Amino acid sequence: MNPSEYYKRLIASITEDDVRRVAEVMAEHIGEENRITLQSLVTLTKLNERTVRVILNTLVVEFGIPIGAFSGRAGRWICATQQELDMVISDLQSRVNETKARINALRLATIPAELDRVEKLETVAPTLFELPEPEQKQEWWRWKSGNVPTNYFAKG
C-alpha cells in the first residue's frame, strides 16, 4: 500500500470535522519536497493559524501521523522516509536542548528590582545579614589547672 492510500484510510477514521479537513490536505503533501506552508493550510481549511497548529499537533500525538517541519523553514509535510523522520526528530531535539539551556539561564538571572530590595534591606536592617561577635566567657576547664580568675571569689 502506498503512503497516500495508507494515510487516506487512517484519515477516514477521524471523526472530528476540523481535524479531518487538515488531515485530508496533509495527505496530499507526503515527503519534504511536497511540503505545504502553514498559510496555505489556513486558506485551504478555512481555519485560523492557531487552530491549524493545534490540529497538526493532534495528528502527530493522537493519530501517530509523522508530520514534519523544520524551525526556520516554511512548510509542513508527512514524512515519507525514516531519514526525513530522523531529521525532524533531530531538529526537535535541538530545540529542546536550546529551550533547556534558556530555562537554566533564566533560573540564574537576576531581577534588578529584586537587587534594589535586597540592598534596601541590608541598609535598613543590617542585623539580619551580620551577626554580632559572641561575648568572651571564662572557660571552666581552665580552672582545673589552677587558672582561676583572681576576682572570681572576691566578695562584693
Long-range contacts (C-beta under 8 A, 24 or more apart in sequence): 3-30, 3-78, 3-80, 4-28, 4-30, 7-65, 7-78, 10-63, 10-65, 14-63, 18-45, 18-47, 18-51, 18-55, 19-55, 19-58, 19-59, 21-45, 21-47, 22-47, 22-52, 22-55, 22-56, 22-59, 23-55, 23-59, 23-63, 23-65, 26-56, 26-59, 26-65, 26-67, 26-76, 26-77, 26-78, 27-78, 29-76, 29-77, 29-78, 30-77, 30-78, 30-80, 31-77, 31-78, 31-79, 31-80, 31-81, 31-84, 32-68, 32-75, 32-77, 32-79, 32-80, 32-84, 34-77, 35-68, 35-74, 35-75, 35-76, 35-77, 36-75, 36-76, 36-77, 37-74, 37-75, 37-76, 38-74, 38-75, 38-76, 41-76, 71-95
